[in-house]
Amino acid sequence: MSTVLVIGATGQVGRVVVEEAVRRGLGVRAQTRDVERARGLLPDGVEVVKASPPLPTNCVP
């Protein structure tokens, strides 16, 4: 089974993407800032991971 990562999974578009991926039988890893909220909004079986802000040193070219 293939797995997809959905960034912003609890947003308006992200939720639709997650639901469609689950419907198609794909594994879903959902990245979000609010893990508890995501667990309440997203379908069972979705792996929820917390998004962490980037370190400023990683953003410098």
C-alpha positions in Angstrom: 0.0 0.0 0.0 1.3 3.5 -0.9 1.3 6.2 1.8 0.8 9.9 1.1 1.7 12.8 3.3 -0.9 15.6 3.5 0.5 18.9 4.8 -2.2 21.1 6.4 -4.5 18.1 6.7 -7.1 19.8 8.9 -7.5 22.7 6.5 -10.4 23.1 4.1 -8.5 21.5 1.2 -6.4 19.2 3.2 -9.4 17.4 4.8 -10.8 16.7 1.3 -7.5 15.3 0.2 -7.2 13.1 3.2 -10.7 11.7 2.8 -10.2 11.0 -0.9 -6.9 9.3 -0.3 -8.5 7.1 2.4 -11.4 6.3 0.0 -8.9 5.2 -2.6 -7.2 2.8 -0.1 -4.0 4.8 0.4 -2.3 5.1 3.7 -2.3 8.7 4.9 0.1 10.5 7.1 -1.5 13.8 8.1 0.7 16.7 9.2 -0.9 19.3 11.4 -0.1 21.9 14.1 -2.9 20.6 16.3 -2.8 16.8 16.8 -5.8 16.5 19.0 -8.0 18.6 16.7 -6.8 16.4 13.7 -7.7 13.2 15.5 -11.3 14.5 16.0 -11.7 15.7 12.4 -9.9 13.0 10.3 -11.0 9.4 9.5 -9.8 6.5 11.6 -6.6 4.9 10.4 -5.0 8.2 9.5 -1.5 8.7 11.0 -1.4 12.1 12.6 2.0 13.8 13.0 2.7 17.2 14.6 4.1 19.9 12.3 7.0 21.6 13.9 8.1 25.1 12.9 11.4 25.2 11.0 14.5 26.3 12.8 15.6 29.8 11.6 19.0 28.4 10.8 17.4 26.1 8.3 15.7 28.9 6.5 18.8 30.8 5.6 20.1 30.2 2.0 
